[in-house]
Amino acid sequence: MTTPRRRLARTLASVEMARAYSACALLSVFGSFAIAAFTSSATLNTIIAVLCVIGVGILWVRREELSPLRLAPSTLLAFLAWTLASTVWSTASAASVKAWAALAGYAVIAVVVGHIRDTLQTVRALGDALRILLGASLIAEIMSGILLDMPFHFLGIQGELAAGGPIQGLFGTRNMLGFVAVIAVITFVVEWRAQSLSAAVAIPSVVVAGFLALFSASPTVLVLAAAVGAASVALVIVRQAPAARRRPLQWAIGGVVLAVLIAIAIFRSRVIAVLDAGSDFNIRVELWSNLLTYVQQRPAQGWGWFGLWSDALYPFNSINYFTNDHHGSALNAFFDTLLQVGAGGLLLFCLLGGVALVRSWLVASVRRSVVYAWTPLVLVTLAVDSMFESFTLVNAGWFLLVLCALRAGQSRSWRENIDAVQTSSTPLPDR
């Protein structure tokens, strides 16, 4: 006769639980704004906390399958440790601790999903979640902008669909909708090419995501689409090249990327004019200029980790006062990290994303399955978007960064050599 404890352990270790947990986690993470809008922030925090507790339980009952050294990337642990340490010198320690708890909570959920689902299963689960959320966003915009012709203020929906946008969907802002739509297109195409999704479902999914991205009228969507398109072409070229030519080709691609970044910096005025993003860019320049004056006061350690800005906290209220605006972030993940946790935190943040991108790119270059292209393409999207928004530091963006860093470390990591020495068993298969 099985005891309740054994039944619980068996349930937590089951495939059905892994599938259900991943679905609930992805819907909660990417639907976080809608959950908070329909209910409250307390409800969202409770959901995230419950997912963390269940996730830790799942990892515990599966502990024999896991290696402690490969549980989480060292760069992730270092960044979390630094942001936790920043609560000591923060201007509002209680608020910093709460913000760090949210950061750690989303990271825990990402780590759990990364260990209980392989790459293809993760892509399929994310695709299902995004189809639901984007479909619901389209329905909400049609209801608001066409059928009822009235804004849904509690969701941030302005009802501008009939006027051609901008629209926000269930994601709060047009830029967030555009970002999610680009991630969705990557996911849907990879699903399709991996033959885990039929054309009858994949094509309408891509069309809906593209439609929402277009009507979001987000200037960052064009940049993201161009960056992902260029990265996809480069990855295809590398994957099709003979093994002996891949290394020089990789260096050549790196040189081209560096040259393009330099050219954009030199001719930024023309680029901004082409994108018709002059007003947005001017707002960002003013914000960053004011922000850097506060960075100079605490260049190494920053002002403490807060995640999203609050007008009740210093220095964010001061920055918003001098810019005569109500910014909720630095509109740049790198500047935001520099302001909140200083140069040390920025270095760790760049290492977390940079090491993951290099690892995942190298894996995708040699693995024949198209599913391995999902991780580097998502990381490219996060890196480019981080230049215009701070999405990568909170909620869905942070979740994706941690998930991709974990996925990259599972395939290429110094831990594999240590595991091989410490245990005679076969290492865990690449995910």
Secondary structure, DSSP 8 states (H G I E B T S, - for coil): ---HHHHHHHHHTSHHHHHHHHHHHHHHHHTHHHHHHHS-HHHHHHHHHHHHHHHHHHHHHTGGG--GGGSS-HHHHHHHHHHHHHHHH-SSHHHHHHHHHHHHHHHHHHHHHHHHS-HHHHHHHHHHHHHHHHHHHHHHHHIIIIIS-S-BGGGTB---TTTT----TTSSSHHHHHHHHHHHHHHHHHHHHTTSS-HHHHHHHHHHHHHHHHHTT-HHHHHHHHHHHHHHHHHHHHHHS-HHHHHHHHHHHHHHHHHHHHHHHHTHHHHHHHHT-HHHHHHHHHHHHHHHHHHTTSTTT-S---SS--TTSTTHHHHHHHHTS--SS-SSHHHHHHHHHHHHHHHHHHHHHHHHHHHHHHHHHH--SGGGGHHHHHHHHHHHHTTT--GGGSHHHHHHHHHHHHHHHHHS-THHHHHHHH--S------
